[in-house]
Each structure stands twice: as C-alpha cells, then as structure tokens.
Amino acid sequence: MYNKSDIELKVAEFLLQIKAIKLQPTNPFTWASGWKSPIYCDNRITLSHPAVRTYIRQKLAQLIQEEYGAVDVIAGVATAGIPQGVLVAQELGLPFIYVRSKAKEHGTGSLIEGEIVEGQRVVVIEDLVSTGKSSLQAVEALRNAGLSVAGLVAIFTYGLQQADDNFAAAKCRYSTLSNYKALIDYAAEHGFIPKSEIEFLNKWRENPAEWGKSETA
C-alpha cells in the first residue's frame, strides 16, 4: 500500500536525521544561481545509510508502479540520479541506462549510456527537483533518442512554482517521495526548527529569487 502522506513525512524524517537536508534560515546557503536559500539538500548522503537507502529504493519503485504502471527501462540523470536509478532498476528487475550532462568528447560521443531500443517506455530517476532544468534536459535527450518518457520521479522537491511550470511546458509528469512543505511540517513538529520560523521558511518557497534580498532573519 502506497500511503503518500506517511511516506512524505518518513522521508523528511530520514533526510533530516542523516543531515542530507540542512535548514539554516538565519544563515542561508547560496545556490549556483545566486539565490539565497534556507535549505540545502544532498541526497547522495542517503547512499551511506543502508536502512535509508533501502527505504528510498523500495518507495521509488512503488511510486513508479503506482503512478506510471509498466515501464521498459529506468534512466538515471547524471550524476546523483545514477546510483538511485540503479537501485530502483534492480528492485524492479528492469534494464538501466543513464543520461550524461553533456555528450562524451571522445569515442562514440554518447549522451545516453546503456542499451536502448526505440519506443521503449522509460521513467527517469533524479535525486532532487529544484527548477527542473537539468532533469528536463535529460528528458529531452531521451525523447530525441526515440524513447517514450512516462515521467520522472525523485526523492525530494523544493516545491517551486518554476519547476511545475517547466515540467508542464515540457509535457512531462513528475512525482517525488517528499517535498518542502512536508519537510517544514516535520521539522517544526519535531524540534529541528522553531515553529516561529515556519512563516519565514515558507516565504522562501513563494519567491526564492528575491527572498535573500528582501528578508532578514
């Protein structure tokens, strides 16, 4: 049984406990884009924790079956989506491929690694969805290679409107195990952050590009 709300909170709990997610509203991080952010997420850390890794593998596999039905192949997005994708492909007994961030500059010049067959139905695996830009580059590469992309799944999403808009424009569904709202709810309820900071943290998600410029903690 796939219970969405329970899984959202359980994954949030795991990510906070192993410090794959850090919340620092009073000392924000700076993203490569220049945005100031109260949250930093590194889901690669889940790979170092067998119990967490197993739970995420199983729930991503269930999510694929629940949302997308039968698929022919699993595709990971380089680099963080590759190990998660391998684990999920193994769980489902499916072939695995991965999409490079750019084509190889030697040999075959491949952008997609692994054996593909035109018309195969594929689900893409990511560790994290922020704006969706890099994820959708992988989706486009797979479509250009003749594969049918059923959708994309990830461990976590920041829940940004920009991501929703980008996926909608690309006509690609996406689903995640957990999200920013569930994370903040769990963090506040279990003492990872003061409840007084919830509103401040929610303002970031509403307008991340401007949050660090106009808000101070």
C-alpha positions in Angstrom: 0.0 0.0 0.0 1.5 3.4 -1.1 0.4 5.9 1.6 1.6 9.2 0.1 1.4 11.4 3.3 3.1 8.9 5.5 5.9 8.4 3.0 6.4 12.2 2.6 6.9 12.6 6.4 9.1 9.4 6.8 11.4 10.5 4.0 11.6 14.0 5.5 12.5 12.4 8.9 15.3 10.4 7.3 16.7 13.3 5.4 16.8 15.5 8.5 18.2 12.7 10.8 21.1 11.9 8.5 21.7 15.6 7.6 21.1 15.1 3.9 19.0 18.2 4.4 20.2 21.2 6.4 17.9 24.1 7.4 19.6 27.4 8.2 17.1 30.2 7.9 19.3 32.6 9.8 22.5 31.7 7.9 21.3 30.9 4.4 23.1 29.0 1.7 23.9 30.5 -1.7 23.0 28.4 -4.8 24.9 28.4 -8.0 22.2 30.6 -9.5 23.0 33.2 -6.8 19.7 32.6 -5.0 19.8 32.7 -1.2 18.3 29.6 0.4 17.5 28.5 3.9 17.7 24.9 2.8 20.5 22.7 1.4 19.8 19.2 0.1 22.4 16.5 -0.7 20.6 13.2 -1.2 23.9 11.4 -2.1 24.2 11.0 1.7 21.3 8.6 1.7 23.6 6.1 -0.1 25.8 5.9 3.0 22.9 4.7 5.2 21.7 1.2 4.3 18.3 1.4 6.0 17.5 4.8 4.5 18.8 3.7 1.1 16.6 0.6 1.2 13.5 2.5 2.1 14.0 5.1 -0.6 14.7 2.3 -3.2 11.5 0.5 -2.3 9.3 3.6 -2.2 10.6 4.9 -5.5 9.9 1.6 -7.1 6.4 1.6 -5.6 5.8 5.2 -6.7 6.7 4.2 -10.3 4.3 1.3 -10.3 1.6 3.4 -8.7 1.9 6.5 -10.9 3.3 5.1 -14.2 2.4 1.4 -14.4 4.6 -0.9 -16.5 7.8 0.5 -18.0 10.6 -1.0 -20.0 13.7 0.8 -18.7 14.8 3.1 -15.9 17.0 6.1 -16.7 19.2 7.9 -14.2 20.3 11.5 -14.6 24.0 12.2 -14.1 25.3 12.2 -11.6 23.2 11.9 -8.4 20.4 10.1 -10.2 22.6 7.3 -11.4 23.0 5.3 -8.1 19.4 5.9 -7.2 18.3 4.7 -10.7 20.5 1.6 -10.5 18.9 0.7 -7.1 15.4 1.2 -8.5 16.1 -0.7 -11.7 17.4 -3.6 -9.6 14.3 -3.5 -7.4 12.0 -3.7 -10.4 14.1 -6.1 -12.4 14.5 -3.7 -15.3 17.3 -2.5 -17.6 19.1 0.6 -16.6 20.6 3.5 -18.7 21.8 6.9 -17.8 21.9 10.4 -19.4 25.1 12.4 -19.3 25.1 16.1 -18.5 26.8 16.5 -21.9 27.9 14.2 -24.7 31.2 12.4 -24.4 34.0 14.3 -26.2 35.7 11.1 -27.3 34.8 7.6 -28.5 31.2 7.3 -29.5 30.2 10.8 -28.3 27.3 9.2 -26.4 24.9 11.3 -24.4 22.9 8.3 -23.3 24.8 5.3 -21.9 23.4 1.8 -22.0 21.4 -0.2 -24.4 18.2 1.5 -25.7 15.5 0.4 -28.1 13.4 3.0 -29.9 9.8 3.1 -28.5 10.8 1.9 -25.0 8.7 3.4 -22.2 11.1 4.9 -19.6 10.9 6.5 -16.2 13.6 9.0 -15.3 15.2 9.0 -11.8 16.5 12.1 -10.1 17.6 12.7 -6.6 16.2 16.2 -6.3 14.0 18.6 -8.2 14.7 22.3 -7.9 13.7 24.3 -11.0 13.7 21.1 -13.2 16.1 22.4 -15.8 18.7 19.7 -15.7 16.0 17.0 -15.3 14.2 18.2 -18.4 17.4 18.3 -20.4 17.7 14.5 -19.7 14.0 14.0 -20.7 14.6 15.8 -24.0 17.7 13.7 -24.7 15.7 10.5 -24.1 12.8 11.7 -26.3 15.3 12.7 -29.1 16.7 9.1 -28.9 13.2 7.8 -29.7 12.1 6.7 -26.2 8.7 7.4 -24.7 9.2 9.2 -21.3 6.4 8.2 -18.9 7.5 10.7 -16.3 10.2 11.5 -13.7 10.5 10.5 -10.1 12.8 12.0 -7.4 13.4 11.7 -3.7 12.6 15.4 -2.9 11.3 18.6 -4.4 11.6 22.1 -3.1 8.1 22.6 -4.5 8.9 25.7 -6.5 6.4 27.0 -9.0 9.1 27.4 -11.6 9.6 23.6 -11.6 5.8 23.0 -12.0 5.8 25.5 -14.9 8.9 23.9 -16.6 7.6 20.4 -16.4 4.2 21.5 -17.6 5.8 23.3 -20.6 7.7 20.1 -21.4 4.6 18.0 -21.1 6.3 15.7 -18.6 4.8 14.4 -15.3 6.9 14.3 -12.2 6.4 12.8 -8.8 8.5 12.8 -5.6 8.6 10.9 -2.3 8.8 14.1 -0.2 8.6 17.8 -0.6 9.4 21.1 1.1 6.1 21.5 2.8 6.2 18.1 4.4 9.8 18.7 5.5 9.0 22.0 7.2 5.9 20.5 8.9 8.0 17.6 10.2 11.0 19.8 11.2 8.8 22.2 13.2 6.8 19.4 14.9 9.9 17.5 16.0 12.2 20.4 17.1 14.5 20.7 14.1 13.4 24.3 13.8 11.4 26.7 16.0 7.7 26.9 15.0 8.2 30.6 14.8 10.3 30.2 11.7 7.7 28.4 9.6 6.3 31.5 8.0 9.8 32.8 7.2 10.7 29.5 5.6 7.5 29.4 3.6 8.2 32.8 2.2 11.4 31.5 0.6 9.4 28.9 -1.5 7.0 31.5 -2.6 9.7 33.7 -4.1 13.2 32.2 -3.9 14.8 34.6 -6.3 14.0 37.6 -4.1 13.9 36.0 -0.6 17.5 36.8 0.3 17.4 40.3 -1.0 14.4 41.5 1.0 14.2 39.2 4.1 16.5 39.1 7.1 16.1 36.7 10.0 
